[in-house]
Amino acid sequence: MNNSERFWDKTASQYDQIEMKDGQTYLQIIQRTKAYLEISNVVLDYGCGTGSISNEISEDVKEIHAIDLSSNMIAIAEKKANERNVANIHYTHTTIFDERYKAGSLDVILAFHVLHLLEDEQIVLQRINELLKPGGLFISATPCVGEKILLRNLLFLAGRVGLMPSIRSFNIRNLINTIENGNFSIVESECLKKSSREYFVVARKA
């Protein structure tokens, strides 16, 4: 178990409480995402956490593969899905490089609050592009802390001393460039929350 996995396992039991303090942003993400979904879609939710978004969009798609590196997050997500009798989500403790996921097999890949946590986002974006069907969509939401100098510095220090995983200090321009360099064309980008500079980005496989 690496440090990042250990951190998210410890955080899992409080994760919903922490995230739902910003429930309005989550609601925006869900509503905006649903606008791009079709009932025939097979979706991958990469970094699904406790399933808060997967469970909400499950009725709008055919099937969801929801993955996370934290086994504790997955356990909570499965419990929530079972309580709601959601049957079309497959929660799995794994990574996006799992060979069970085949090239060109997915219509949509979601990555909410993930890109800024990756050690090598370009390799992951290449994998996302590979898994999508031609014309498939990559939908993400990412805080661009590089636009908030004080917050950026605080998060950098917290990462250095091991209080939390290291965070990539994106600004919107280099976030867009990073996604485009993964062989995507941008469909939409909009700031959801000014205080955290969180951007919702939809991109299509080129």
N, C-alpha and C positions, 0 to 999 in steps of 0.2 A: 504494500500500500504506500503510495507516494504522499508527499505533504499536502498536495491539493485535495486528494481524495479524503485524507484524514480530516482536513478542515471542514469539508462539506458534509462529511458524516456527522461531525460534532454539531454542525449548524442545523442539520435537518429538522430536528424537533421544534426549533423556533423559526424556521424559514418562512412559513406562511404568515406568522405574526409580523415578522420584519417586512416582508414584501407587501402585505396588505395595508401597511401604513400609507402606501402609495397606490391604493386600490383604483383611483381614477385613471392612472396611467395604464394599469393592467386592463381596465375596461376598454380603453382606447385601442390597445394592442389587439385585444380579442375582436372588437368590432371591425377594425381595419383589416385584420387577417381574414375574417370571414368573407369580406367583399371579394377576395381573390380565390376562394375555394369553390370546388364543384363536388357534387355528390359522388362522382366517379373517382375522385382523387385518392391516391395512396400517398400518405404523408409521413415524413420522418421529423420528429421533434427532437432536435439535438440539444442536449443539456436541459432535459424536461423538468428537472427539479422534482417538486412534489405533485406534478401533474395538473397544476392550476389552469393552464391554458389548454393542454390536450383534452382534458375532461370537458371543457366548455365548447370545444369545436368538434367533438366526436360525432355529433348528429349531422354535421355539414359535409362529411367526407365518408368514403368507403372504409378506409382502414388507416390506422396510425401506428407507426413504430416509434415508441417513445424511449429514448435512451439517456442514461446519465452515468457518470463515473462513481457516483455515491450510491452504494447499496441501500443505505438508510433512506435516502430520498426516494428511491424506487419502491421500497416497502411501503412508505406513506402514500405514494401515488397509487399503488395497486389497491390499498385499503380504501382510498377515496373512490376509486373507480368501481370497486365491488359494492360499496354502499349505495352508489347511484345506478347500479346494474348496467354499467357501460361495458359492452362486450367486444367492441371493435378496436380496442387499444391493446397493443402488446408492449408492456413495460419490460425493459431489459437493462440489466447492469452491464454495460459494455461501452465501447468507444465507437466513433464513426468509422474507424478502420476495420471493424468486424467484417470478415469475409462473407458472412451470411448475406450482407447487403450487396447486391449486384449492380454493376454499371448499367445506367439507363433504365433503372427499375422504378424510379420515384417521380411523382408529378410535382411535389412541393417539399422543400426542406425548410424547417423553421429553426432559428437560432436566436433565442431571446436572452439577452444579458450573458452572452457567451464570448463573442469575438474579442473583447478587451481582456479576457482571462487566458487566452491561448499563448503558448510559448512560440508557436510558429503558425500564425493565422494563414499564411499563403499556402502551406502544405494542406491545411484543413480545407481551404476554399477550393483547391484543386480536387480534393476528394469529393466535396459537395458537388462540384460541377460534373465529375465523373458519374456520380450516382443518379443525377437528374436525367430525365428524358429530354430529347431535343425540345427547346422552348420551355422547359420546366422553370419553376419559380423558386428563388431563394428569398425568404422573408426574415428580416432580423430587426432587433431593437438593441441599440448599443449606447451606453453613456459615453459621451465624448469629454472626458475630464480634462483633456488637454486644453479645452477652452476655459477652464476654471483653474487659475494658477494656484490658489491656496489649497483647493481640494486635491489637485494633482500632486502637490508637494506632500500633503498629509498622507495620501494613499501610497505614494512612493516610499515614505519612511515606514509606514505600517508593513509594507511588503518586505522591506529590507530587514526588519527585525523579526519577521515571521509571524506577525499577528494576523495576517491574511495573505491570500495568494497575491503575487505580483500582478499589477494591472497596467495594461497598455494605455498610454495617454493619447488616445486618438483626438484629433479635431475632425470636423465634418469633411474637410477637403481630403485629408489623408485616409479617412474611413472609406469615402467614395472611391478614391484611387485604388485602395487595397482590394475592394470588391471588384472593381472593373478589371484589375490585373489578374483576377481569377477567371477571366474570360466570361464576364457577365456584362449586360447592358442595364443601366439603371432605369426602372420604370417609375419609381416614386421615392422621394426622400423628404421627411418632414420632422421638425423638432416637436416631440410630444410634451416635453417638460423643460422649461427654460432653466430652472434652478440646477438641474443635473445635466443639462444639454443632452438629453436622451433623444436619439434619432431613430425613427422608424424608416427602414429602407427596404424596398422591394426591387429585386433584380431578376432579370431573365437570362437563362443560359444562352450564350451567343451562338 
